[in-house]
Amino acid sequence: MKNNINLIGQFRTDWIRYSDYEIKSDENGSDYIVPKENSIFTIYNPFNKSNDLIFDLIKIGDNALDKEIDKDVINDMILNFVKEYGLLGIITSSVYNRNIIGESKVLLTDNNHLKTNEKIMDEDKYLSLFTPFANEDEVYLRKSGKHMTLFKAEDSPKFYGKRPLVLDLVFSRFYCEKIEWIIDFAKTIATHINQILIYKNINLTESVTIMAGKFKAEKIGMTIGVLDNPYIEWDFDSLKTAIEIIYSFAVTDKNNTIKRCEHCKNVFIAKSEKEKYCSPSCRNCYNVTKSRNKKKNINESINNEENEKMKENRKSRKEAILEYKERSISGGVYKITNLVNEKYLLVNDIDLKSAENRFNFFKKTGSGTHMKVEKDVKEFGADKFTFEILEEIDMKEGQSTKEFKEDLKMLEEIWKEKFDPEKSY
C-alpha cells in the first residue's frame, strides 16, 4: 500500500469532475478532452486524493516521455485521469487576470502550456480556445450595469461572485482542454521528479534550482475554517495550481522519501531509504523473476557435462568481474574551454577517465578532438584548450547502461543552464 503525502494542517478546496469524457477534434485537427453530453458532474476535494492525483499524473508524463509508447495508450490514460480528477483549469492558470470574463484583454503568463507566442490576447479569442464545440446559444455573457453573468444552457455549479466568474465556465460541460496541454504539464512534472531523484544521489555543494520558472502559481488565496477541527481552505482557480502545491509539499517535506520502484519504475513514497518497491506485489514479482532466473541457470548447469560446467563457471566469473567494472564506472559532464575566445563545449560521457585520456592525447598530438572545435584548434592550437570535469556521478548498482546514459544526458541539460548559450560551440 502506498504511503501518504504529508501535508501540514488540514487542507481543503473543491474541484469538479464529470462522469465521462471523450476526445473530439476541432476544425484545425486539434484533439480536445470534452465531457460527454449526458455526463453528470460531482464536486470533490483534490487534497483527499493527493497521492493518486500526483502519481497518476507522473505516470502519464513518464509514458509521454517514452517515445516508444503508443499515442492511443497515452490518450486512454488521460481519459481515465480526467474522469477521476477533472480537467486542469488551464484557462485560469495561463493568465495573470483573475477575472478573465468581462475584461477585453488577457495577459498570458510565461511558460504556459498553450504553445502560443502571443503575450496579450483578446478575451473572445482566448475563451474560444476552451469552448470550440459550444454554440452561441449554449454559452454567452449577459451584462446588467456593472454586473456580468455567464449563461450556460445546462445545470452546473454557479458561484455568484464568491469566486471568479470564469470558473462557472470551467465547471460546465462546454469547457474542454487540448490533450497536448495536459501532456505538456504531465511531462513537466515527470521531468522535474526525475531531476530531483538524480540530485538526491549526488553530493551537492550548493543549492540548485530545478527547471527554474516552470512553476509559477498565481492568484492563490486561503481562509481558515472550522468543522471538526480547524482547516486551511485554499482558494484555487485551477486544478493545475492545486497539483503544483501538493507536488511541492510532497518533494520538499523531509518526512517524504520519494523513490522509483525497482520493479515497475513508478514513483512512490517509501517508508525508508531501504524500501525498493512500491507494493508487496512488485516486491513479489521481482523476487519471483529473480528466483526463476536462478532456477533456470541451475537446471541448465545440471544438464551440461563437467567440462561445460567449468567453462560456464569461468564465464560467469568473467561476467561478474565485467559487471562489477561497469558498475564502478564514473560518468559525468565535462567542459572543454577555448582560452582565447572563451567558447566552450559541454559533453556528457559514461567514462570520464577515458574522456580525459582522449583529451590529453589531443593536447599532445593535436588530433582526435571534437569536430565542433576542430576549426578553432587549427586556428589557435591545441594548447589553447582546457579540460574540466564539472560533475561526476557513479553508476548505481543494478542500473543499466541505457538508464545511466539517460541520467548523464539530463545532468548535462542542467549544467547548460549555468553557462552563456551564446558562447557554446
C-alpha positions in Angstrom: 0.0 0.0 0.0 1.3 3.5 -0.8 2.3 5.7 2.0 0.6 9.1 2.1 2.0 12.5 1.1 2.5 14.5 4.3 0.6 17.8 4.3 0.8 20.3 7.1 -2.5 21.1 8.7 -5.9 20.2 7.3 -6.3 21.2 3.7 -9.5 21.7 1.7 -10.5 23.0 -1.7 -13.1 21.9 -4.3 -12.9 21.0 -7.9 -15.3 19.4 -10.5 -15.2 16.2 -12.5 -17.7 14.7 -14.9 -18.7 11.0 -15.0 -17.4 10.5 -18.5 -15.3 12.3 -21.2 -14.4 11.8 -24.8 -11.9 13.0 -27.4 -13.1 15.4 -30.1 -11.1 17.1 -32.9 -11.8 20.8 -33.8 -11.8 22.2 -37.3 -8.0 22.6 -37.2 -7.5 18.9 -36.2 -6.5 19.6 -32.6 -7.7 16.8 -30.2 -9.6 18.0 -27.1 -10.9 16.3 -24.0 -14.6 17.1 -23.6 -17.2 16.0 -21.0 -19.8 13.7 -22.7 -23.2 15.2 -23.4 -25.1 13.2 -20.8 -22.3 13.0 -18.2 -23.0 14.0 -14.6 -20.8 16.3 -12.5 -19.6 15.9 -8.9 -17.5 18.2 -6.7 -14.7 16.8 -4.6 -11.7 17.8 -2.6 -8.4 17.1 -4.5 -6.4 17.0 -1.3 -8.3 13.9 -0.3 -6.8 12.2 -3.4 -3.3 13.9 -3.2 -1.3 10.6 -3.5 -3.1 9.1 -6.5 -3.5 12.6 -8.2 0.3 13.2 -8.3 1.4 9.7 -9.0 -1.2 9.2 -11.8 -0.1 12.4 -13.5 3.6 11.4 -13.3 2.7 8.0 -14.9 1.2 10.0 -17.9 4.3 12.1 -18.1 6.6 9.0 -17.9 4.7 7.4 -20.8 4.7 10.6 -22.8 8.4 11.0 -22.4 8.9 7.4 -23.7 8.8 7.7 -27.5 8.0 4.0 -27.9 4.7 4.2 -26.1 1.7 4.4 -28.5 -0.3 7.6 -28.7 -3.6 5.7 -28.0 -2.2 4.3 -24.8 -1.4 7.8 -23.5 -4.8 9.1 -24.6 -6.6 6.4 -22.7 -4.5 7.3 -19.6 -5.6 10.9 -19.9 -9.2 10.0 -20.3 -9.0 7.9 -17.1 -7.2 10.8 -15.4 -9.8 13.5 -16.1 -12.6 11.1 -15.3 -11.1 10.6 -11.9 -9.9 14.2 -11.2 -11.4 16.5 -13.9 -9.7 18.9 -16.3 -6.8 21.0 -15.2 -8.3 24.5 -15.5 -5.6 25.7 -17.8 -7.7 28.6 -18.9 -7.2 30.3 -15.5 -3.6 29.2 -14.7 -2.3 30.5 -18.1 -3.1 34.2 -17.5 -2.4 36.8 -14.9 -6.0 38.1 -15.0 -8.1 37.0 -12.0 -11.4 38.0 -13.7 -10.9 36.9 -17.3 -14.6 37.3 -18.2 -15.6 40.9 -18.6 -12.1 42.2 -19.4 -11.2 43.0 -23.1 -7.7 41.6 -22.9 -5.9 38.8 -21.1 -2.2 38.8 -20.2 -0.6 35.3 -20.7 1.9 34.0 -18.1 5.4 32.9 -19.1 5.9 29.2 -19.5 2.2 28.4 -20.0 1.2 25.3 -21.9 -0.8 26.8 -24.7 2.0 26.7 -27.3 1.5 30.3 -28.4 3.9 33.2 -28.8 1.2 35.7 -28.0 1.6 37.6 -24.7 -1.7 39.5 -24.9 -4.9 38.1 -26.4 -8.4 39.4 -26.9 -10.8 37.9 -24.4 -13.2 36.4 -27.0 -10.3 34.7 -28.9 -8.9 33.4 -25.6 -12.2 32.0 -24.4 -12.9 30.3 -27.8 -9.7 28.2 -27.3 -11.5 26.4 -24.5 -15.0 26.3 -26.0 -14.5 25.2 -29.6 -17.6 23.0 -29.7 -20.1 25.3 -27.9 -22.8 27.1 -29.9 -23.6 30.8 -29.4 -26.9 30.0 -27.6 -25.3 27.5 -25.2 -22.7 29.8 -23.6 -22.9 33.6 -23.6 -22.5 36.6 -21.4 -25.2 38.9 -20.0 -24.3 42.3 -18.7 -26.5 44.3 -16.4 -25.0 47.6 -15.4 -21.7 46.7 -13.8 -22.6 43.1 -13.2 -21.7 40.3 -15.6 -23.4 36.9 -15.8 -22.4 33.8 -17.7 -25.3 32.0 -19.2 -25.0 28.2 -19.6 -27.6 26.0 -21.3 -27.2 23.3 -18.6 -27.4 22.7 -14.9 -23.8 23.1 -13.5 -22.3 25.0 -10.5 -22.5 28.8 -10.3 -20.5 30.8 -7.8 -22.3 34.2 -7.9 -19.3 36.3 -7.1 -17.7 34.0 -4.5 -15.1 33.1 -7.0 -14.0 34.3 -10.4 -16.8 34.2 -13.0 -14.7 32.2 -15.4 -15.0 29.1 -13.0 -18.7 29.0 -14.0 -17.3 28.2 -17.5 -14.6 25.8 -16.3 -17.2 23.8 -14.3 -19.5 23.4 -17.3 -19.8 20.6 -20.0 -18.9 23.2 -22.6 -15.3 23.7 -21.2 -12.6 21.5 -22.7 -8.8 21.3 -23.0 -6.4 20.1 -25.7 -4.7 16.8 -25.0 -1.3 18.3 -25.8 -1.7 20.9 -23.0 -2.4 18.1 -20.4 0.5 16.0 -21.8 2.9 19.0 -21.6 2.1 19.6 -17.9 2.4 15.9 -17.1 5.8 15.8 -18.8 6.9 18.8 -16.8 6.1 17.2 -13.5 7.7 13.8 -14.6 10.9 15.5 -15.8 11.1 17.6 -12.6 10.8 14.5 -10.3 13.4 12.7 -12.5 15.9 15.5 -11.9 15.2 15.6 -8.2 15.9 11.9 -7.9 19.2 12.3 -9.8 20.3 15.1 -7.4 19.4 13.0 -4.4 22.2 10.6 -5.3 24.8 13.3 -5.7 26.5 15.3 -3.0 25.7 18.9 -3.9 28.0 21.7 -2.7 25.5 24.5 -3.4 21.8 25.0 -3.8 20.3 24.2 -7.3 17.0 25.4 -8.7 15.5 22.7 -10.8 13.7 23.8 -14.0 13.6 27.4 -12.9 10.4 29.3 -13.9 8.3 26.2 -14.7 6.1 26.6 -11.6 4.6 30.0 -11.0 1.4 29.5 -9.0 -0.6 32.7 -9.3 -3.7 34.2 -7.6 -3.8 31.9 -4.6 -6.0 32.8 -1.6 -6.8 31.0 1.5 -9.1 31.1 4.6 -9.2 29.3 7.9 -12.4 27.3 8.5 -13.6 25.1 11.4 -15.6 21.9 11.1 -14.5 19.1 13.5 -11.1 20.8 13.5 -9.6 24.0 12.0 -8.5 23.6 8.4 -7.0 25.6 5.6 -9.3 26.2 2.7 -7.4 27.1 -0.4 -9.0 29.4 -3.0 -7.5 27.8 -6.1 -8.8 28.8 -9.5 -7.3 25.7 -11.3 -6.6 22.0 -10.5 -3.2 22.6 -12.1 -2.2 25.1 -9.4 -3.5 22.7 -6.7 -1.4 19.9 -8.2 1.7 22.1 -8.1 1.1 23.0 -4.5 0.6 19.3 -3.5 3.6 18.2 -5.5 5.7 20.9 -3.9 4.8 19.8 -0.4 5.5 16.2 -1.4 9.0 16.7 -2.7 10.1 19.2 0.0 8.8 17.5 3.1 11.7 15.8 4.9 9.3 13.1 6.1 8.6 12.0 2.5 11.1 9.6 0.9 10.3 9.7 -2.8 11.7 6.9 -4.9 11.1 4.9 -8.1 10.1 1.3 -7.7 12.9 -1.2 -8.7 10.3 -3.4 -10.5 7.7 -1.2 -12.2 9.7 2.1 -12.1 6.6 4.1 -10.8 7.2 6.9 -8.3 6.1 6.2 -4.8 6.7 7.4 -1.2 8.8 4.9 0.7 8.9 4.3 4.4 12.7 4.5 4.4 15.6 4.7 2.1 16.0 0.9 2.2 12.5 0.3 0.7 12.8 -0.5 -3.0 9.3 -1.5 -4.1 6.0 0.5 -4.3 3.9 -2.5 -3.2 4.2 -6.1 -2.0 3.0 -7.2 -5.4 6.0 -5.5 -7.1 8.4 -7.0 -4.5 7.0 -10.5 -5.1 7.1 -10.1 -8.9 10.7 -9.0 -8.7 11.7 -11.9 -6.3 9.7 -14.5 -8.4 11.5 -13.3 -11.6 14.9 -13.5 -9.8 14.1 -16.9 -8.4 13.0 -18.3 -11.8 16.2 -17.0 -13.4 18.2 -18.6 -10.7 16.4 -22.0 -11.1 16.8 -21.8 -14.9 20.5 -21.3 -14.6 20.8 -24.2 -12.1 18.9 -26.5 -14.4 21.0 -25.6 -17.4 24.1 -26.3 -15.4 22.9 -29.7 -14.4 22.3 -30.7 -18.0 25.8 -29.8 -19.1 28.8 -32.1 -18.8 31.5 -31.4 -16.3 33.7 -29.6 -18.8 30.8 -27.3 -19.8 30.2 -26.6 -16.2 33.8 -25.5 -15.7 33.6 -23.3 -18.8 30.3 -21.8 -17.6 31.8 -21.2 -14.2 34.8 -19.4 -15.7 32.5 -17.4 -18.0 30.3 -16.5 -15.1 33.3 -15.2 -13.1 34.4 -13.1 -16.1 30.9 -11.7 -16.5 30.7 -10.9 -12.8 34.0 -9.1 -13.0 32.8 -7.2 -16.1 29.5 -6.3 -14.4 31.5 -5.1 -11.4 33.7 -2.9 -13.5 30.7 -1.5 -15.3 29.0 -0.6 -12.0 32.3 1.1 -10.9 32.5 3.4 -13.9 32.2 7.0 -13.1 30.4 9.1 -15.7 29.6 12.8 -15.7 29.8 16.1 -17.5 33.0 17.8 -18.6 33.8 21.1 -20.3 36.3 21.9 -23.0 37.2 25.6 -23.0 38.9 27.8 -25.6 41.1 30.1 -23.6 41.3 32.6 -26.5 37.7 33.4 -27.2 36.2 31.7 -24.1 33.9 29.5 -26.2 33.1 26.1 -24.6 31.8 22.7 -25.3 29.7 20.7 -22.7 29.8 16.9 -23.1 28.4 14.0 -21.0 30.4 10.8 -21.0 29.8 7.4 -19.4 33.6 7.1 -18.7 35.3 10.4 -17.6 38.7 8.8 -17.3 38.7 7.7 -20.9 37.4 11.1 -21.9 40.3 12.8 -20.1 42.8 10.4 -21.7 41.5 11.3 -25.1 41.8 15.0 -24.4 45.4 14.5 -23.1 46.2 12.6 -26.3 44.7 15.5 -28.3 46.8 18.1 -26.4 50.0 16.2 -27.3 49.2 15.4 -30.9 46.6 18.0 -32.0 44.4 15.2 -33.4 41.4 13.3 -32.1 39.5 16.3 -31.0 35.7 17.0 -31.2 34.6 18.1 -34.7 32.8 21.1 -33.2 36.1 22.7 -32.0 38.3 21.5 -34.9 38.2 24.8 -36.7 39.4 26.7 -33.7 42.1 24.1 -33.0 43.6 24.7 -36.4 43.5 28.5 -35.8 44.7 28.7 -32.2 46.4 25.4 -31.5 45.6 22.5 -29.1 47.5 24.2 -26.2 44.8 26.9 -26.0 42.1 24.4 -24.8 41.5 23.1 -21.3 39.6 20.1 -19.9 37.4 20.5 -16.7 35.2 17.9 -15.1 32.1 19.7 -13.9 30.3 16.9 -12.1 30.8 13.2 -11.6 28.3 10.5 -10.6 28.7 6.7 -10.2 26.5 4.2 -12.0 24.2 2.8 -9.3 24.1 -0.9 -8.6 21.7 -2.7 -10.9 21.4 0.3 -13.2 21.6 -0.4 -16.9 23.9 1.4 -19.3 20.9 3.0 -21.0 19.5 4.3 -17.8 22.9 5.6 -16.7 23.3 7.4 -20.1 19.8 9.0 -19.6 20.9 10.3 -16.2 24.0 11.8 -17.7 22.1 13.4 -20.5 19.7 15.0 -18.0 22.7 16.2 -15.9 24.2 17.9 -19.0 20.9 19.7 -19.6 21.0 21.0 -16.0 24.6 22.3 -16.4 23.7 24.1 -19.7 21.5 26.5 -17.7 24.6 27.7 -15.8 26.6 28.9 -18.8 26.1 31.5 -21.5 24.5 29.7 -24.5 25.9 32.3 -26.9 29.4 31.0 -26.2 28.6 27.4 -26.7 30.1 25.5 -29.7 
